[in-house]
């Protein structure tokens, strides 16, 4: 069977060769093409999943930090102190075991001229923030 088409523009637009010596083409294996598409889709979905899980990890850490901040705030508000506190200043939360109460102190364990009182157990160094919450100050190594 011979197919003739005299319109050269049509020949150039066909996705397959129409004459002897035309460009060779291969049939696409549909199952192979589907496997490739599925692997690419899985790769992109995995990348997106990993990115979302990184954000979840960050949010979990922020939630834990906020929970600790609220715990520290509750401890400070339950503590006794007899001085004016100022935003941004660092203080110490202390458990006085002799009197069984929590204190807010200006002096840390290394700020005493001799040794700190034996009944004092230092809980954390804290700082008063502008939003009226208290945050634990990280201790340097």
Secondary structure, DSSP 8 states (H G I E B T S, - for coil): -------HHHHHHSSS--STT--------HHHHHHHHHHHHHHHHHHHHHHHHHHHHHHHHHHHHHHHHHHHHHHHHHSB--S---TT-EEEEEEETTTTEEEEES--TT-SSS---TTEEEEEEEEE-TTS-EEE-----
